[in-house]
């Protein structure tokens, strides 16, 4: 199982949208759970990182196949997935369905 992490910028007002989204659409939400299980994601974590360049969301997904997981999130016709994509646009200005999401490049693997 891989721990796949990525960042996206947070637009003005996006932190409040993220907090509301989490309460209303992730916590104890069976639709969220089903979409993420279908995507092969067994764990999700997100942080808000405040930097001089602005605020960023740092997301972490546990998955065996990050490319496939992101593809499912980008293309699923499940109502929750469609709503998730709209949230990404509003809070982050990120259109996962239109972006050519490429896997991160591993440059250090120290153990």
C-alpha positions in Angstrom: 0.0 0.0 0.0 1.4 3.4 -1.0 1.0 6.7 0.8 0.3 9.0 -2.1 0.5 12.7 -1.2 -0.1 15.8 -3.3 -0.8 19.5 -2.7 -3.3 22.0 -4.2 -3.6 25.7 -3.6 -6.4 27.0 -1.5 -8.4 29.9 -3.0 -9.6 32.8 -0.9 -12.4 31.5 1.2 -11.4 28.0 0.5 -10.4 27.1 4.0 -14.0 27.7 5.2 -15.3 25.7 2.3 -12.9 22.8 3.2 -14.0 22.7 6.8 -17.7 22.8 5.8 -17.1 20.2 3.1 -15.5 17.9 5.6 -18.3 18.1 8.1 -21.1 17.7 5.5 -19.6 15.3 3.0 -16.9 13.2 4.5 -17.5 12.4 8.2 -19.8 9.4 8.5 -20.8 9.6 4.8 -21.5 6.3 3.1 -21.4 7.8 -0.4 -17.9 9.2 0.3 -16.8 5.8 1.6 -18.2 3.9 -1.4 -16.5 6.2 -4.0 -13.2 6.0 -2.2 -13.4 2.2 -1.8 -14.2 1.9 -5.5 -11.1 4.1 -6.1 -9.0 1.7 -4.0 -8.3 4.3 -1.3 -8.2 2.9 2.2 -7.2 6.0 4.1 -7.5 9.7 3.5 -5.9 12.6 5.4 -5.7 16.3 4.6 -3.9 19.2 6.2 -3.9 22.9 5.6 -0.3 24.3 5.2 0.2 28.0 5.6 3.2 29.3 3.6 4.4 32.8 2.7 3.2 31.9 -0.9 -0.3 31.2 0.3 -2.3 28.4 1.8 -2.2 24.9 0.4 -4.1 21.7 1.0 -1.9 18.7 1.6 -3.8 15.4 0.9 -2.6 11.9 1.6 -4.3 8.7 0.2 -3.4 5.2 1.0 -3.8 3.2 -2.2 -2.1 0.4 -4.2 -2.6 2.3 -7.5 -2.5 6.1 -7.3 -3.1 6.6 -11.0 -6.2 4.4 -11.0 -7.5 6.0 -7.8 -7.2 9.5 -9.2 -8.8 8.4 -12.5 -11.8 7.0 -10.6 -12.2 10.3 -8.7 -11.9 12.2 -11.9 -14.4 10.2 -14.0 -16.9 8.5 -11.6 -20.5 9.4 -12.4 -21.5 8.7 -8.8 -23.3 11.8 -7.4 -20.9 12.2 -4.5 -17.9 12.1 -6.9 -19.5 14.7 -9.1 -20.1 16.9 -6.0 -16.4 16.3 -4.9 -15.1 17.5 -8.3 -17.3 20.7 -7.9 -15.8 21.2 -4.4 -12.3 21.0 -5.8 -13.1 23.7 -8.3 -14.6 26.0 -5.7 -12.1 25.6 -2.9 -8.9 25.0 -5.0 -9.5 26.1 -8.6 -8.6 22.5 -9.5 -10.5 20.6 -12.2 -9.4 17.0 -11.7 -11.6 15.9 -14.6 -9.8 18.2 -17.1 -6.3 18.0 -15.7 -3.8 15.5 -16.9 -3.0 14.3 -13.4 0.4 12.7 -13.5 1.9 10.6 -10.7 4.4 12.4 -8.5 8.0 11.8 -9.3 9.8 10.0 -6.5 13.3 11.5 -6.1 14.2 10.3 -2.5 13.4 7.0 -0.8 15.5 7.0 2.3 15.0 4.3 4.9 
